[in-house]
Amino acid sequence: MLTAARLISAILFAVLAYYSAGLMAESFPDGMSHDWFEPSIGLIGLWQGWMVMGRSAGMGYTSSMGIGLRTSVQIAFFGLVFWALAEMFRRSANLRYNDFGRALVDALNLFIEYLMELVAVQPAWITLLVGGMVIGAVAEASARLWR
C-alpha cells in the first residue's frame, strides 16, 4: 500500500545508497568500470527503503532510527552480494571455474573482499549508517504527519 512514509523512505534511501556508492566508487582502481555500480545500489536502496523502512515507520523515533540503521546495513549487504555474484557470473562466462562449488567459494571470497574494501572506505559506511538513522527519523515524522 502506498503511504507517505514508504514513498519518502524509498526515495531518500535510494539517494543515500546512490551517494554512498559514489563514495565507494572513488576508491576503485583506475580503469575499473563502475558504470552500473551507483544505479544498481540506488535501486537496492529504493527497494529496501520501501520494503523495510517504509513498512516499519510509525513505531516511534527510537525504533525508526534503529530500523533505518538496519535498512542501511541491508543495503550494504545486498549490494555486496549482488556485485560478488555479478563478478562470479562474469568470471564463469570466461570459463574460469571447473565446477559449481568453486564458483560459489569464489563468490564468497569476493563478498569478503568487497566487504573489506567497504570497511576501508570510511566515508561510505559512515554516510550509510548516519544517513540511515536520519532517514529513519524523517520516515517516522512523515508517518506521523500524513496518517
C-alpha atoms as one frame of an Amber mdcrd trajectory, in Angstrom:
protein
   0.000   0.000   0.000   1.275   3.457  -0.878   1.938   5.623   2.155   3.909
   8.814   2.565   6.402   7.052   4.830   7.063   4.332   2.234   7.459   6.824
  -0.597   9.727   9.166   1.334  11.790   6.276   2.735  12.225   4.715  -0.694
  13.319   7.965  -2.331  15.655   9.013   0.478  17.282   5.591   0.797  17.747
   5.436  -2.986  19.544   8.796  -2.884  21.597   7.756   0.155  22.590   4.454
  -1.428  23.497   6.129  -4.730  25.614   8.741  -2.944  27.361   6.148  -0.751
  28.059   4.013  -3.813  29.633   7.062  -5.439  31.916   7.478  -2.427  32.823
   3.804  -2.682  33.434   4.023  -6.434  36.039   6.735  -5.893  38.274   4.113
  -4.281  38.050   1.690  -7.222  41.320   1.016  -9.055  41.979   3.074 -12.175
  40.432   1.551 -15.260  37.804  -0.423 -13.325  34.401   0.261 -14.815  31.640
   1.236 -12.443  29.004   2.444 -14.880  26.223   0.397 -13.280  27.522   0.423
  -9.727  25.792   3.545  -8.409  22.419   2.967 -10.168  22.222  -0.660  -9.039
  22.996   0.222  -5.426  20.474   3.057  -5.687  17.823   0.546  -6.792  18.676
  -1.666  -3.835  18.239   1.402  -1.616  14.870   2.115  -3.221  13.755  -1.467
  -2.615  14.984  -1.585   0.982  13.585   1.860   1.800  10.158   0.819   0.543
  10.040  -2.700   1.978  11.880  -2.337   5.290  11.868   1.273   6.468   8.576
   2.345   4.926   6.709  -0.625   6.326   8.086  -0.114   9.832   7.616   3.655
  10.143   5.190   4.777  12.809   6.593   2.817  15.744   8.385   5.694  17.487
  11.507   7.699  16.765  13.964   5.422  18.567  12.641   2.344  16.828  12.584
   4.073  13.437  16.168   5.223  13.793  17.191   1.645  14.595  15.238   0.322
  11.635  16.868   2.991   9.449  20.246   1.727  10.612  19.164  -1.829   9.815
  17.992  -0.728   6.384  21.393   0.793   5.661  23.159  -2.401   6.722  20.832
  -4.408   4.480  21.582  -2.100   1.534  25.290  -2.734   2.031  24.758  -6.483
   2.437  22.574  -6.910  -0.645  24.865  -4.634  -2.656  27.873  -6.751  -1.723
  26.015  -9.975  -2.531  24.806  -8.590  -5.862  28.236  -7.423  -7.019  30.027
 -10.549  -5.770  27.578 -12.734  -7.701  27.791 -10.489 -10.762  31.582 -10.787
 -10.766  31.336 -14.541 -10.256  28.962 -14.833 -13.230  31.282 -12.651 -15.336
  34.204 -14.899 -14.465  32.192 -18.048 -15.125  31.271 -16.726 -18.576  35.019
 -16.642 -19.256  35.183 -20.342 -18.238  37.280 -19.660 -15.166  35.618 -22.311
 -12.979  35.575 -26.088 -13.378  32.504 -26.707 -11.241  29.725 -25.006  -9.326
  31.414 -25.419  -5.939  34.468 -23.434  -6.975  32.246 -20.674  -8.323  30.340
 -20.468  -5.034  33.529 -20.396  -2.979  34.888 -17.649  -5.203  31.647 -15.680
  -4.823  32.012 -15.896  -1.037  35.653 -14.808  -1.296  34.595 -11.882  -3.486
  31.931 -10.932  -0.926  34.547 -10.867   1.836  36.991  -8.933  -0.353  34.347
  -6.332  -1.227  33.328  -6.093   2.441  36.927  -5.334   3.439  37.065  -2.654
   0.730  33.838  -1.109   2.056  35.181  -1.066   5.611  38.354   0.621   4.354
  36.358   3.461   2.768  35.170   5.153   5.943  33.143   7.983   4.345  30.947
   5.451   2.516  29.899   3.387   5.504  29.705   6.340   7.896  27.404   8.075
   5.399  25.285   4.940   5.133  24.954   4.438   8.888  24.371   8.043   9.940
  22.166   8.701   6.918  20.096   5.623   7.710  19.388   6.866  11.221  18.458
  10.341   9.968  16.191   8.910   7.277  14.588   6.700   9.917  13.675   9.800
  11.915  12.380  11.536   8.767  10.281   8.484   7.897   8.823   8.469  11.398
   7.994  12.159  11.133   6.320  11.622   7.773   4.341   8.684   9.136   3.058
  10.837  11.997   2.367  13.830   9.780   0.498  12.017   6.982  -1.601   9.290
   8.568
